[in-house]
Amino acid sequence: MGPGKADLLEAIDRVGSISAGAREMGMSYKRAWDLVDTMNRCFKQPLVATATGGSHGGGAHVTEFGHDVLRRYRAMECKANDCVSAELHELISLLSPFGED
């Protein structure tokens, strides 16, 4: 799990499909499907459930388990960001201003 996969889960949750989520992120459907497949295989339960097309259309949704994983990941991300905030500001202060040589 990483920021890209978390962003993809959020996109799928917003739009209700893997293909639309991929489009929203500027990613190919194949890449998005591969990421979803990897996440579903790596966790104890699927993070995304899919429905095949037909008269009612297909689609995908983030499962309750997926929402829990996403919530936990975002919480870890916030804690990590808080821990390195001071060092990040110090690192940024070492950058040269844009446009100057």
N, C-alpha and C positions, 0 to 999 in steps of 0.2 A: 504494500500500500504506500502510495506517495501522493504528492500534490496533484499530479496529472490525473491519476485514477480517482481521487476524491472529487476533483472538478468534473470529471466525466459522470460520476454517480450523481452529482448535483444537477448536471445538465439533463440527464435521463429523467431524474425526478421532476424537473420543471416541465419538460416537453412530452414525456410519456413514450419515448421511443429511442432506441439506440441510434438509428440513422439521423433523426432530428437532433439528438444530443451531439452526435459527431459533427454535423453541419454547423451547429452553434459554436463549436470549438474550433472549426476549421480543420477537422481531422477526417480522414477517410473512414468510410463505414467499416472496411476490413480491419483497420487499426483499432477502432472502437470495439468491434466485436471480439477481436483477439484479447483486448484488455479486460473486457467483461468476462470472457471465458476463463482467463487466467485467474481473475478474482474469484469467480464462482468455484473453480477447482481448488484454490488455495485455502479457502475458509471452510469451516465445518458445515456451513449451510450456504446456499446461494445468496449473493448480495442483490442480484438482479433476476427477476422472473420475466420470461418472454411469453408472448402469445402469438401464434401463427396468424397470418392474414386470413381473409375470408370475407363474408358479407358484413361482418362487424369490424373488420380491420384487425390488424395485429397490434403490436406495441410492446412496451416493456415497462416495468415499474421496479423501483427499489423496494426490496422486501423490508419487513420490520427488522430483521437481522441486519440487513444492509444499512438501514438508518442507524442502528445501534453502533455498527462498526464505524460508520462515517462520523457520528457524534464523538466517539472515542478518539478517532484519528484527529479531528479538528481540535479537540481539547488538548491532546498531546502537542499538536503543532503550536497552539497558543502558549503552552508552558515552555516549550523550547524557545519560542521567540522572546518571551519574557526573560529567560535566562541569558540570552546573548545580546540583549538590547544595548547594554553599555558598550560591549565590544564592537557591535555593529556601528554605533555612532562614532567610536574611535576610528574604525576602519574607514568609514565614509569621510572623516576629516582628513584622511591622508590622500584622498583623490584630488587630482588637479581640477580646477574649474573647467567646464566645457568651453571650447573655443579658444583657449589660451595655450600657447606653446611652452 
